Amino acid sequence: MASDSPLFRKPPSLMALLLPALVAMGACLPEPDSVDGAAVETITGQAEDAVCSPYVPLNGTVSITLDNTLPAPTLVNDRSLLITRQAGYSSVKPLFTLGRLLKDNGNFINYRICQDRPGDPPKDLSSFVRSPFQGGARDVDEHNAWTQVKVGTIPTIRNTFQEKILTPWAADDEDGPFRLLAVVNRLDIAGDVDSRGGGQLAGGERRWFGEARLVFGLNQDVNGSTPYPMTLILEFRLPALKETTAGSSTTYEIDTHFDYVTGPAGNDAWRDGRARWARLWQELSRYPHTDANYKALLLKMVKLFATGDNLLALRTGERVYDPTTGAFTNEFEYREFYLNDQWNLATRKLRREPILCAQGSTTLKNRIVEEWNAPANDFHFTFMLGERKLEQAEVDELSGLCGNNQYPSPEGLPYGQDLKSGGYGLRAKFTRFTSSTVWRMSNLGETKRHKAAAATCSGCHATETGNSTVFHISPRLAGEDAQVSAFLTGPVTVNPNGTLYTLNEMADRGTRLANFAARYDYSLDYPASHTNEQLYCNANPCSQTIYPP
């Protein structure tokens, strides 16, 4: 990516989407009075009779009021950063099921279809909710039948999407065969932007205030002592909030006028927006998980972010089952689904995961060098190692490496590297790896190798973080709490490739939370420091290396 290229796509504005009428479906309606008296919005510039019912989240909208006279509580990680205790999220489980959340996204999509694409039919919600799993099932079948270079070492695997999700999912079940495992605070990645082309609606916009995630497992266990080894993660942006102070109390609610394309009005406004979310996440540390105040506050916070208009992506990870041996293997498979240009949840090439057989290649080395930020001794925050198509020389090199020189180029490339727009890409359609997988790049220095590897799914879930279990949040049985990896519980020392690293992920997230709550101005660190690059630029677009004052 050139240093003067725009960072951010400009999808249609999402201003004023959360309107007060309580209408569940966002389909086009023939006449205003067919909404039983509820307020409707007439969309000008569309078909003459187009009237769209407003989108309202399935679980409603809320406000949160905090007492300003109380000092900030001491941060407790498992209350404010990563909540895996069922005692804490018990109020969330009944309402925020994976099936209902995807249905809510479908409601929002139907609102946008009526508003922006009035000639298109609305989504059938039952089909929309199941579409990512149907796409995953088709992809597994295709890969099982693939006769050229495959991903991973297990040639034929169980189709978990079909056998464990679609088949047991009854038509009248809006929840799906899943169980909630965790609520995850990712305010720490505020300012991030997904530079891949094709992102739609929230997925094409910058995460000004970071993200939050709901992690699920399957409700079908292997046996009475072993949960099924699969997790599913719904990622949401943290929406903009506004605040109103009256006396000693401050009330926080959704800012329906915030424009996610243009972003905050300025750096001060951005700091204020981050501080609002930081104070809410901090407040959770005031109460134990079993306290009614904790349960009520967490439920309200989830209602603020876990809505159809904030959904970014669905990620899945599973331990591969080999039907030829009748046993689970030591290989894991990770996939991602996003909203495509047809506004369906579809498979997407992983953001920062090159095909594993590219390690050691000149092609991968050059991509890493191109996106390296030398002053920070790290990547530019927009990096993804695969923005452009592979050039012919790169296709030839990787086809030879991946296909062990047994196929003419490009047939040696592994499954899934063809692009919708034509040509071939470096990023993997999905990845397979084990807990001992190490990215080897002898033609690069160790820092670049480690940073590139740690940004991949296969590195972050394995040797680069010392994670022998692969799942950072493991599936659980019905009556238990999910277990968390050492990487997400405290400092760990790892040695993936001959160099020791001490990682303290949760302390880093906690520090950033405290800084956000205190309205720390990261932009003042630049240019002396480049280590928090995504927080220096509050304009849209801005370049990777030049930031506005």
Disulfide bonds with the S-S distance in Angstrom:
Cys52-Cys114 2.23
Cys357-Cys402 1.98
Cys537-Cys542 2.01
